[in-house]
Amino acid sequence: MEGTMVTTDFSYAIWFEMIPQRYAERWGLSFAEATRKIKQEYDSLGDQHIDWYDVQYWFTRFDLGQADIAMEGLQPRVKYYPETKEVLKKLYGVYKLSVASGSPRPFLKHLLRDIEHHFSAVYSSTTDFQQVKTVEFWAGMCRDLDVEPGQVVHIGDHRQFDFLEPASIGIRAYHLDRDRKAGDTESLQSLTELVHLLSER
């Protein structure tokens, strides 16, 4: 989802605006001080740890109340990439579409609100499998969908979790690197490129 079909605006607003602001109000700090402390806490856990993705974990850790109520007010910050809806329209009905995301379901509820009808299945590795998108997650998803890995095409923006891990079990995986930050000339820069590749099969 994030970085692939939807921008990171919504998540950024949660992690680096809403949580620091509430933390600042809760503990009587300036926003800058709260942001610095929050970032230190995020970094101390690291994005390889399952709790890093659980927004309620952080709300509880910082004594900030209920995350789901706070997140609802940020729905307007959900922004789709320009080609997302057109690509989904082209693929819908031709392929069985599924979401394989590292975002927890409380995030996906907001991120998918306008496009969920395109998908026959939605998987959150962190909520449903209690792990990041490892080989075990990809294998489990294939079993649940009752397909062989070689029948699956996946595209995502995380080189490790969306490309290397699924490719290692035979999934036809593509790394989406919109800004060519990874310097990988074989990566794709838009979802439209994936549509072109599928049409050539």
VENQUINOR-V508075 format. One record per backbone hydrogen bond with DSSP energy under -0.5 kcal/mol. NH is the residue of the N-H (numbers start at 1). CO is the residue of the C=O. E is the energy in kcal/mol with one decimal. If there is no record, write none. Layout:
# VENQUINOR-V508075
nh->{NH	NH}
co->{CO	CO}
e->{E	E}
This chain:
# VENQUINOR-V508075
nh->{3	4	5	6	7	12	13	14	15	16	17	18	19	21	22	23	24	25	26	27	28	29	34	35	36	37	38	39	40	41	42	43	44	45	45	46	49	52	53	54	55	58	59	60	61	62	63	64	67	70	71	72	73	73	74	75	77	78	79	81	84	87	88	89	90	91	92	93	94	95	97	99	101	101	104	107	108	109	110	110	111	112	113	115	116	118	119	120	121	123	125	125	128	129	129	131	134	138	139	140	141	142	143	144	145	146	146	147	151	152	154	156	159	162	163	163	164	165	167	168	169	170	171	172	172	173	174	176	176	177	177	180	183	185	187	188	193	194	195	196	197	198	199	200	200	201}
co->{6	1	1	1	79	8	9	10	11	12	13	13	14	17	18	19	20	21	22	23	24	24	30	31	32	33	34	35	36	37	38	39	40	41	42	42	46	49	50	51	53	54	55	56	57	58	60	59	65	66	67	68	69	70	71	72	74	75	77	5	81	83	84	85	86	87	88	95	91	91	95	121	99	123	53	104	104	105	106	107	107	108	110	112	112	115	116	97	97	99	101	123	124	124	125	125	132	134	135	136	137	138	139	140	141	142	143	142	148	149	172	174	157	158	158	159	159	160	163	164	166	167	166	149	152	171	154	156	174	175	188	177	180	183	184	175	190	190	191	192	193	194	195	196	197	198}
e->{-3.1	-1.9	-2.5	-2.2	-3.2	-3.0	-2.3	-1.6	-3.1	-2.8	-0.8	-3.6	-2.4	-2.1	-2.6	-2.6	-2.8	-2.2	-2.6	-2.4	-0.9	-2.0	-2.6	-2.7	-2.1	-2.2	-2.7	-2.5	-1.8	-1.9	-2.6	-2.7	-1.9	-1.1	-0.7	-2.7	-1.7	-1.3	-1.2	-1.3	-0.9	-1.3	-2.3	-2.7	-2.6	-2.4	-0.9	-3.3	-0.5	-1.2	-2.6	-1.3	-0.6	-0.7	-2.0	-1.5	-2.4	-2.1	-0.5	-2.0	-1.6	-2.6	-2.5	-1.9	-1.8	-2.2	-2.4	-0.8	-1.8	-2.2	-0.8	-2.1	-0.5	-2.8	-0.5	-1.4	-2.0	-2.4	-0.5	-1.2	-2.5	-2.5	-0.8	-1.5	-2.2	-2.0	-2.0	-2.7	-0.9	-2.8	-3.0	-0.6	-2.8	-0.8	-1.1	-1.8	-2.5	-2.1	-2.7	-2.3	-2.6	-2.1	-2.1	-2.3	-2.2	-0.9	-0.6	-2.2	-2.3	-1.9	-2.2	-1.8	-0.7	-2.8	-0.7	-0.6	-2.6	-2.6	-2.1	-1.5	-1.3	-1.5	-2.0	-0.5	-2.3	-1.5	-2.2	-3.1	-0.6	-0.8	-3.0	-1.6	-0.6	-0.8	-1.4	-2.6	-0.5	-0.7	-1.6	-1.8	-2.0	-2.5	-1.9	-0.9	-0.5	-1.0}
